[in-house]
Amino acid sequence: MSRSLPPLNALRAFEAAGRHGSFSSAAAELGVSHSSISRHVRGLELRLGVNLFRTVAGGVELSPEGRAYLGQVSPAFDVLADATETLTGRAPGVITINCEPTFAMHWLIPRLGTFLAAFPNVEPRITASYTLANLTAFEADVAIRSVVRTVPDVPAALVSNAPMYPFARPEICAGVTEPSDLLRLPRLQDRRGNPWYDWFNAAGVDADGLEAPDWRMRADVALPAAVAGQGVMLVSADLAEVHVARGDLARAWDVPLWGGCYMALVEPQAARRRAVRDFRDWVTAEGAPWQSPEGPGYGG
């Protein structure tokens, strides 16, 4: 039986724009321009003889006809994605997440239970590595990195940009009465860079002649060392949160140092899968308390 269907790219543009309620967000997901989304949607409207969107203050919204159409088109794309995964031997609910070991151990895994409870049919598989996966070669569906290299046609969304603070065991922090006291404590630090100089300056401490940290190691090792009472570490507040909640760490001094950010990169083809979109939306929402306009990566 012959089927009279609109062009697939037009349907993809409409589905993404309708789901996001934004042409710009749809363009970012699909890795195309805003004008391309607008052109595809307009062509679809002309073909169907129906206005699928209407203009409102600050953007667009679905018309009643568009909302009804999206309710049928979106599940159809899910069926296509599931059929493709079944054909290629991949379970529809499996998603691969590539992230740094520190983020995996101290941020993602402690929070993952809320995702699994909300999406019991999704099976996240985490690959912890300091090497960014090749997303365009489908080595991972999502990559979460603290230092994002430009990846052509792969949109990035802010997860968190929490400032760094000095953290140590509560009993160590109890002996800190002024920021200069930290000069006398063993300082732990990620082997990439040395932000202690900048932090002491921000705290009003003369850091001229500051010696290198006593221990320089990977962050996934340095943070457990701080938990074990080996010294004080500058680390972003979101990574330390779970240890603070358990009573294992406390802020040694309440002066922030803005540094990096964690971004979620999702290859546009992977973003067609509902499980991938659900994870992306969840991880960015989970990180929302740690997203600040003062930090890097915000709004861009």
LINGI-V195471 format. One record per residue. RES is the residue in one letter. PHI is phi in whole degrees, -180 to 180 (* if undefined). Layout:
((RES PHI) (RES PHI))
//
This chain:
((M *) (S -75) (R -112) (S -94) (L -121) (P -68) (P -57) (L -61) (N -63) (A -67) (L -66) (R -61) (A -63) (F -63) (E -62) (A -67) (A -65) (G -68) (R -67) (H -84) (G 69) (S -160) (F -70) (S -65) (S -67) (A -64) (A -62) (A -65) (E -65) (L -89) (G 71) (V -128) (S -86) (H -59) (S -65) (S -66) (I -61) (S -60) (R -66) (H -65) (V -65) (R -64) (G -63) (L -67) (E -62) (L -66) (R -67) (L -85) (G 71) (V -139) (N -83) (L -85) (F -128) (R -134) (T -80) (V -131) (A -59) (G 87) (G 160) (V -133) (E -145) (L -66) (S -77) (P -56) (E -66) (G -65) (R -65) (A -66) (Y -67) (L -61) (G -62) (Q -104) (V -72) (S -61) (P -62) (A -64) (F -67) (D -63) (V -63) (L -62) (A -64) (D -64) (A -63) (T -65) (E -67) (T -64) (L -63) (T -89) (G 82) (R -107) (A -64) (P -58) (G -90) (V -83) (I -129) (T -107) (I -118) (N -101) (C -150) (E -69) (P -55) (T -62) (F -66) (A -61) (M -75) (H -109) (W -124) (L -73) (I -62) (P -63) (R -101) (L -66) (G -59) (T -68) (F -68) (L -64) (A -69) (A -79) (F -132) (P -65) (N -91) (V -102) (E -113) (P -79) (R -117) (I -100) (T -113) (A -95) (S -159) (Y -82) (T -97) (L -67) (A -65) (N -81) (L -68) (T -71) (A -98) (F 62) (E -72) (A -154) (D -85) (V -134) (A -124) (I -119) (R -131) (S -88) (V -124) (V -97) (R -78) (T -66) (V -114) (P -54) (D 64) (V -117) (P -65) (A -124) (A -121) (L -68) (V -96) (S -158) (N -140) (A -62) (P -73) (M -90) (Y -135) (P -79) (F -119) (A -155) (R -59) (P -55) (E -69) (I -73) (C -62) (A -62) (G -91) (V -95) (T -109) (E -154) (P -61) (S -66) (D -61) (L -68) (L -65) (R -94) (L -98) (P -62) (R -104) (L -100) (Q -156) (D -56) (R -68) (R -92) (G 85) (N -145) (P -82) (W -60) (Y -57) (D -65) (W -67) (F -61) (N -62) (A -64) (A -86) (G 80) (V -105) (D -66) (A -102) (D -61) (G 78) (L -60) (E -79) (A -63) (P -55) (D -66) (W -131) (R -117) (M -152) (R -63) (A -61) (D -68) (V -98) (A -64) (L -66) (P -61) (A -64) (A -65) (V -61) (A -80) (G 86) (Q -82) (G 161) (V -115) (M -130) (L -83) (V -150) (S -64) (A -62) (D -71) (L -71) (A -83) (E -54) (V -64) (H -75) (V -66) (A -63) (R -84) (G 84) (D -89) (L -135) (A -147) (R -73) (A -76) (W -158) (D -96) (V -119) (P -83) (L -131) (W -77) (G -130) (G -100) (C -154) (Y -105) (M -121) (A -101) (L -105) (V -129) (E -65) (P -53) (Q -67) (A -65) (A -68) (R -70) (R -83) (R -61) (A -61) (V -68) (R -63) (D -62) (F -68) (R -58) (D -66) (W -67) (V -68) (T -73) (A -71) (E -64) (G -85) (A -54) (P -63) (W -110) (Q -107) (S -128) (P -65) (E -79) (G -97) (P -71) (G 82) (Y -77) (G 72) (G -155))
//
